[in-house]
Amino acid sequence: MPDNQGDGAADVRTPTGDTGVLRTTDALEGALELDSVSIVHHEAASSSLEAPAGSIIVDYLRATLPDNRETWQALDGWFGPSQMRPVGWRSYYSSSAIVLDGGLLAWCDDPSVAEVRGVLVDLPGRACAAMGDALLPFLEWCVERGHVARIDFAMDDRSGLFSPQTIVDAWDSGAVVSRWRAYKELRTAAKGGELLGHTVYMGSRSSDAVVRVYDKALEQKRPGMRWVRLELEAKGKLSHALAAKVLEHGGAAVVGQLNRRVRFVEPGTDSNKRRWQPAAWWESFLGDLTAGPGLIIGQEPTCTIEQVGEYLEQQAGPSLWAYLEAHGGDVSCLTDIARRSGRRAKPRHIAAVQRYQEQTLDDLRRQWAERSEQEAIQ
């Protein structure tokens, strides 16, 4: 395995501490909620482990792998026993199983579809933590044999360098240099004003990267503790490229990508904000303010579900009407066509569906957080 030490940069390490989670068989009951909210719960299954001082941990991993005997034998060795679920996963996979602490395997029962979509491995934070020292070798295996579709890297501040409010104040005062134009803030408070959660988001859910800064101590219900987490979530082409770079250069690759996207600065008199000095707390946290190289070659697919809808209406609308009318308005005739055509879906179509579903889940997360906030206040 390549050396994971970056020169003068944070190391990518195994999380430390007690996982604080149930084992697979005990966690099954909660994992089998079959509505859309279960997806939100799955992706938010964070562990209570911390990143060692000066290090970076992998806190989420999603990969697709070839659906063949070699892959399944290897997965059995990586994960051990799995627990079947009675449903698939989203609209892509007809079957799924739980592995480790809340991890997921999903696959297609139709061999022709399985050949295209492969096997999905989806490991949220606590499942990554459950892999322990095997996590980085497993990541290397995924990079070599499949495609990393999402990977989250986490860094922790336990010394009180900054907080989510520090990020908000910097944006509001203009003390930030970023390719992103805005931030989103989510605060959850109880009746009486007690803060229960505080998260700041930078970047769009539809982009290749999102940065989250949140109060991990509040999330873990540890009042009085100093624990702020910064996460870089990479998706699309960036995720696989970044995973490969991390295996080669260690945490320096993650720090470099952070610096390409956001930098907090001390207000100065120079008319060019990019020449302002870096904020001391930001420099101390990252340790290296060198921006990394771009890792994406080419452009992200531009196909969207809205464009697909416009195409169907403008180009195929009359034909759809005639076909549906001839079948007495029975929409199953159209769903049968759609099901058969799914095998011919191109990557840009699949990417469009994924982006649409990610946005839908983002809306669900926001609604869930707002409902939790209202319940806490009541």
N, C-alpha and C positions, 0 to 999 in steps of 0.2 A: 504493500500500500504506500502511496506517496507520502512524503513528510508533510504534516499539517501545520508546521510552525512557519509563521510569516516573519520576515525580517523586521524586527522592531514593531510588530503589530500584534493585535490580539490573536490568541490561539483559539482554534475551534476545539472545544472540549466536551466531555461527557457531563451532563447535569449532576449536581450533588444534592444530597439530602434525602428525606423520606418522600416517596411519591405521593402519599396521602390519598391513594385511590383504591378502588375495589379491583379484585382480579376479574378475569373475563367472565367466569360463570356467575359471579355475584353481580356484575354490572349489566348482565344481559337484560334483565327486566326493564331497566330504565332506557336501554338502547333500542328497544323494539317499538318505540312510538312511531307510528306509521304515517303521520302527517308531515307537512313541510317543516314544522317546527323541529322535528327530530334531526333534520339536517343541520339546523342552526346549533342545536345542542352538541351534535357530533363535532362540528368544526371548532366549537368553543371549549372543547374538553381540555383545558390547560392543566398542567401539573403544578405542584407546589414546589418544584425544584428551582434552584437558583443557578445562574451562570457563575462559575468561579471567578474571583477577582481578576480583571484584565482579560477575560475570555469571552467567547461567543458560543452559544449553543444552538443546535438545530431544534426548533420548536414546532415544526410542522413539515411533513413530507408527503407529497402526492406524486406517484409515478405510474406510468403504464408500461407493461412488459409483454413480450410475446406469449400468447396462450399456447404453450406446448408442454410436453412432459418434463423437459429439463427445468423449465421455470417453476412448475408446481413442486417438483422434488426439492428444488432449492428453497422455495418459500416455506415448505414444511420444515426444513432445517433452520431457517431464520426465525420462524414464529412458533413452531410447535403446534399443539392442538388448536383447532378453531371451532367456533360454535355457529352453526347455520342460523341465518335469519329467515323468516318466512317471506321476505320480499327482496327485490333487487335493490338498485340504487339509482335514483333519479330516473331518467328515461333511457339511459344508455345500457344498463346492465340488468339482466333478468334474474340473477342470483347473487347472493352476498353472504358473507360470514364475518363474525367478529373475531379478532385476534388480539393478543396482548391485553392492554388496558384501554379498551375503547377504540382500537384500530379496526380497519375495515379492509376486506378483500371483496372484490366484485368481479363478475365475469358474465359472459353471454352463453346461453345454452345452445344457441344456433351456431354450428361450426363456421358457417360462412360469415356471420357477423363477428364471431370471436376472432377470426383471422384478421379483421380490420381493426377492431377496438382493443383487442388484447385483454390483459388482466389489470384491473385497477388496484393499486395499493394506496390506502389513504390513512396516514398516521397523524392524528392531532398531537398536541403537546404531551399529554400523559402517556400515549402509546410510544412516542419517541423516547420518553424518559425510561419506559419499561425495557427498552432494548439495551440500555446501559452502554458498555464499551463496544457492543456490536453495531451501534448505530452508524458510525462513520464507514466501517467496512461495507455495511449494507448500502449506504448511499453510493459508494464507489461502484458496487455491483449494479445498482440501478442505472447509473450514468453509463456504464459500459454496455449494458444489455437492453436498456429501454430508454424511456424519455421521462425526465423530471418535469412534471407539469406545474408544481407549486412547491416552494420551499421557503420557510420562515426562519430567519436568524434573530436571536434575542441577545441583548446586552443589558446588564443590570447595573444600576447605581445604588450602592448601599451606604454611601458616605454623605449623602445630602447635597450633591453638586447641583442638582436641578430637580424640578417637579413638572407635572403637566402644566401648572400655572406659569412656570417659567417660559414654557413654549408659547403659551397664549400671549403673555406679555411681550415677548420678542416679536411675534407677528403683528400685534396691535401697534407696537411702536416703530415698526419698519426695520427692526434689527435682525433681518434675515435675508439671505440671498438664496433664491430657490427657483427652479424651473416651474414649480407649482405656484399658482396664483392665490390660493386660499387654503384655509384649514377648516376642519370641523371639530367641534368640541361637544363632548357628551358628559354631563354631570348628573349623578344620581344622589338625591339627598332624602333623608328621612324627615318626618314631622319634627319640627324644632330646628331644622337646618343642619343636622349632622350629615356630613359628607359620607356617602356609601360607595361612590365610585367616581373616577375622573379619568377620562381618556381624550387624547387629542389625535386626530387623523390628518395626515398630510398625503396628498395624492388621490387620484380617482380610482374607484373600484374597476374601471374599465382599462386602466393603464397597466403597464408591465410591472409597476412597483408601487407599494403603499407603505408608509411609515406610521407606526402607532407608538405613542408614548402614553403610558398609563401607570396609575398607582397600584403596583402589584400587592403592596401590603393591604390596601383596602379590599382588593379582589379576594385575597386569602383570609380576610377578616382577622388581621393582626394589627390592631390599633397601636399607635405609638412607634411602630417599626419604620425605619427608613428603607424603602425598597421601591424604586422606580424602574420600570422596564421600558426599553426601546426595542421595537421589532421592525425588521425589514421583511416585508412579504413580497416575494418575487414570483411572477407567473409568466405564462406564455414562453416565448423564446428566451427571455432573460433567465428564467428559473433554471433551465438545463445548463445554459452557458455559465451561470454563476456557480452552480453546484460543481461543475468541472473545475472552475478556477479556484474554488475553495479547497478542493482536494489537492490542487497543485501548490497553492500559495498560502493556504490557511486563512485566518481571519482578516488579513490585509485586503483580500478581495472584497469582503463585505464592507469594510471601512471605506474602501475606494468607491464603491457604488453609492454609499451614503453621501459621501462628499460630492459626488456628481450631481446629487439631487437637492441637497439642502446644506446650508452653512449659516450658523448663527454668529453675529458679529457685534462689535462694540461701535455704536454710532460715532462717526467722525465728521470732519469738515470737507472731505473730498467729495466732489459731485458724483463720482463713480463709486457706488456702494460696494462694488466687488473689490475695491482696494481698501475697504475698512478692515481693521484688525479683527481676527477671530475672537469671539467671546471666550474669556478664560475658562469658564465652566465647560464649554463645548470642546475646547482643545484638550483640557484635562481628561474629559470623558473618553474621547476617541483616541487620543495619543498620537494620531497621525492624520494630518489634514491634507494629504495628497489625494487628489481626485483620481479615481481609477479609470481605465480605458472603457470605452463603450463595448458592451458584450453582445449586442444584437446586430445581426447582419440582415439587411432587408427591412421591409415594412410589415407591420402587423396587418392581418386581413381586415379589410374595410367593410365586409359584408355584415349587415345587421338584420335583426328580425324585422325591424320596421321596413327595411328595403325589400325584404322577401315578401312582406305583406303588400307593399305597393306594386311589386312585380306581378303577384298573383292577381291583383285587382285589375291592373292596367293591361297586362298581356294575356292572362288566362281567365279573366273574370267571366266573359260570356261562355267560354267552354265549360268552366266549372258549373255555371248556372244550368246549361243544357244537360250536362251529365247528371247533375243532382235532380233536375226536374224529371228526367226520363226514369229515374229510380224512385220516383214518388217522394222525394225529399229525404230519403234515408241516407243519413250522413255516413253510415258504415261503408258505403261504396267508396267514399273518399278516404276514409281512414285505412281501408285495405290497400289502396294505392300508395298512401303515405308510408305504410309499414313496409311494403315491398321496396319502395324507392329509397328507404333509409340505408339500404346496403350500398347504394351508389352515392351517398352523401360525401362531398369533398371536405377536406380539412377546414376550408373557410366556412362551410355550412355548420360543421360541428363547433367551430370556434364562435360563431354567431350565437348558437344556442347556449353555449357555456357562458358567454358574456351576459346574455339576457337572464339566465338563471342566477348568475352571480349578483346582478342588480336586484332581482327579485328577493334573493336571500338577504341582501343588504337592507332592503326595505323591511323585511321581516325582523332583522336584528334591531333596527331602529324602533319598530313598533313594539317589539318585546321589551326593549330597554325603557321605552316610555311607559309601557304598562307596569313594569316592575317599579318604576319611579313613583307612579301614581299609587300603587299598592303600598309602597313603603311610607308614603305621606299619609295615607288613610290609616 
